Amino acid sequence: MQEQRESPIVQDWVVWLERTIEGIEIRNDKQGIAYEQWFDRAAERREGRRGRLAEAFPYVPAIVWAALILGGLLLLIYVCFFADRGERWLVQALMMAAVTVMVVSGLLLVRYLDRPYETASGGIKPSAMRSTLTVMESESERLGPQGSIPCDESGTRVVRR
C-alpha cells in the first residue's frame, strides 16, 4: 500500500488459498456450513483489501492542492495589508507567524490524510499483521513440525512435502 500497488506475495497467497479451498470435498452439513463461512470471510477479506488499496492512492487532486496553496498564500498576503508602522514589529510578527503556522499546519494535515500509508511519522503501520504473525509463530513452535509456517522470511510460499 505504501507503494500504491498490490503485493505479488499477497496475491500469490490469495490464489493459493482459493485453489486449495476449491479442492475440498464436503461430506456433511457441518463441513458445508464451514465451507460457506469460509467464503463469507474470504469475501470480507477481499473487500477490506480493495478498500485499503483504494485508500493507498492519493485522493486530493492536483487542482485542489493548487487551490489550497493559492488560498494560503493569498491569506498571508492579506494579513500583510494589516501592517501598521505605528504598531510594534513584534506584535505584527506574531500575527503573521500565527496565521502562517495555521495555514502551513492545515496544508500538512491535508497531505498527511491524503497519504496514510507512508513510513513517515504518523503513517499507518501494520501492527495488527505483526501481532498476528507473532501468534502464528508461537502456535507453529507449539505444534512442532506438523504446524510449520508454509513460507520463508520474505513471505513467499514454500511447498513442503
N, C-alpha and C positions, 0 to 999 in steps of 0.2 A: 504494500500500500504506500510505503514511503516513496517507492519508485513509480507509483501510479500505474501499476500493471498487475496482472495475475501472477502468482508464483507457479513456475512449472513443477516444483516439487509438490505443492498442494494439489495442483491439477492431476498429477500422476497418482496421488493417493486417492483422490475422489474417484477417478476412473477405476482404480484397482478395487476400491470398496464396492462400487456399483456392480462391477463384473462378478465379484465374489458373492454378493447377496443374490444375484440373478441365478446362480448355480445351486442354490439351496432348495432341497426338496421338502415340501411341507407335508407332514404326516398326520397332524392332529389339529384341533381347534386352537389350543394354546400356542402352537407354533405359528398358526395363521394370524392370530392376534398380534404376536410379537413381530411377525413379518410386516403387518400393516403399520404397527407403531414405528418400526424402523424406517419405513417410507415417509411417515409423517415427520419424524425427526430429521431425516435427510432433506426433506423439503424446507424445513425451518433453517437448517444449516445453509442450504443453498441460497435462500432469501437473505439471510443475515450476511452471507459473504457478498452477495450482489450489492446490498446496501452499503457495506463497508468499502467496497471498491468504488462505488459511486461517490461516496464521501471523500475518497482519497484524491479525487481530481479537484483542482481549484475551481471554486464556484463563482467567484466575483469576476465578471468580465472586465476586460481592459478599459472599456469606456466608463465603467463605474469607478474604477481606480482613478482614471483621469479626472472625473468629476469631483471625487473626494479630495484629491491633491489640489486641484484648482480652487475648490471651495476653501480649503485650509489656507492656501496662500492668500486668497482674497480677504479672508478673515484677518490674517496677520497684517496685511496692508491697511485694512480698515481701522485696526487698532492704532496703527501709526498716525492716523489722522487726528487722534485724540492727544497727541503730544502737545505739551504746553511748556513754553520757556519759563513760565513763572513757577512751575512745579519743580520739585527736586528730581534729579535724574534717577535716584534710587527708586522712588515711587513709580516712575514711568517704566523703569527697567523691570521692576517686579510685576507690573501689569502686563508687559509684553511677554515676560517669562511664563507667567501663569497661563496666558492664552496659548502660547507656543507649546507648553507642556500638554495642555488639554488636546490640542489639535494633533500633535505627534502621537500621544498615547492612544487616541481614538483610531488613528491610521494603523498603528501597530496592533491594536486589538482586532481590527478587521482582518489584517493579514494573518494573525495567529489563528483566528477562527476559520480562515479560508484554507489553511494547510495544517490540519490537525495531526497528521502522522509523521511530522518531521522529527529528526533526532534532537532538535534544539530543545532547550529548557521549556517544559510545559507541554511538550508533544505527548500524544497518547502512546503509552508503552504496552507491549504485550504481556502484562503482568499476569493476567488470567491464564494465558498459554503457558507461561513459565511455571505457575503453580500446578497446572495440570500435568506438565512434563515431570515435575518433581514427584507427584503422586504415582504416575505411571512407572517411573524408575524405581520407586520404593516397592511397588507391587511386583515389578519384574524381579527384583532381588529376593523378595519373599517367596515367589513361586519357583524360582530356580530356572533351570534350562528350558522347561516347557513354557515358561512365561516370558521369554526373552523378547525384547523390543525388535520388531522386524525392519529396523532402519539403522543407518550409520549416524555419525555425529552431525552430518550436514542435513539429515532428514530424508536422504534418498533411500528408497525402499530396497531392502536386501532380501533376496529369496533364499530361505534356508530349507534344507531338506532333511 
